Amino acid sequence: MKTAILTGATGFIGHWLLKELIEKNVFVYAVCRKNSNRLFRLAKFKKNIEVIEIDMDNITKLPKHCNTADAFYHLAWEGERNDFIAQINNLKNATFAMQMASQIGVKHFLMTGSHVEYGTCYDRVDENHSTNPTTAYGVCKLSAYFTLKVLSEQLGIPFTWVRLFSVYGNDSSNNKLLISYLVNCFKENKEPELTDCEQLWDFLYAKDAAYALYLLGHQQKMGLYNLAYGESRILQDFIIEARDLLNPNIKLNFGINNNYSNFALNVNVDKIKKETGWRPKTSFKEGILKFKKLN
């Protein structure tokens, strides 16, 4: 893989993937929203990148800006989780993105999905697990998977769908993500408001996720893959470990926040390991300490 198109390049996962691709000497066409307030994230990259400022609603203009690529990573997705209009618009734009990839002559189309496509699960989840999304976000992600699977067959473009589980890293500005929320609380000497956190959970460091996405594109692997660390433990244990590493004096009050469903993340990632040779390299402790160092 020598060239790649990447939408959502200024987002959390997109930025980590951009760094990974550039480190691997892949030239990246980074597609970003025009006048995005996160364009500064791209300024540090001085080679192997061309920034294309196109809103996803105008993705049909992409062929005017590039005419070839080995891979197309579609990570752009926005809107509140239960905003059906915004989520349906994402589905439409994903469809246009694949059509433009085909028009440009891209050899491989890859897109990220989410564990929420499976819905609320307590058993171990592999790629054959039933799906039962409960939010607009989950419904439209799952719809995008089925839509693009059919469209890829019609267009003759290889297609890969990667369901991400709980990915964390220092570039996230989303305080709704648990690790970002905890780090900010510990940094500000605040006690986090937590559920009982008794369910199984799985955390994957963002660089490891980005490397997996790179491998899938580089090796031209097709199909559906779960992407997580692959070793679950009680969520309380993760939170206590993060607290002890970052601010041991903070008191943890489990069970005072009942606004979130206590669904579990217990993930089987044997498929991606077997087919790509990928393994997560960053332990939770190492990831938290990197988070601390870089914030």
Buried (B, 14 or more C-beta within 10 A) or exposed (E): BEBBBBBBBBBBBBBBBBBBBBEBEBBBBBBBBEEBEBBEBBEEBEEBBEBBBBBBEEBBEBEEBBEEBBBBBBBBBBBEBEBBEBBBBBBBBBBBBBBBBBEBEBBBBBBBBBBBBBBEBEEEBEBEBEBBBBBBBBBBBBBBBEBBEEBBEEBEBBBBBBBBBBBBBBBBEEEEBBBBBBBEBBEEEEEBBBBEBEBBBBBBBBBBBBBBBBBBBBBBBBBBBBBBBBEBBBBBEBBBBBBEBBBEEBEBEBEEEEEEEEBBBBBBBEBBBEBBEBEBEBEBEEBBBBBBEEE
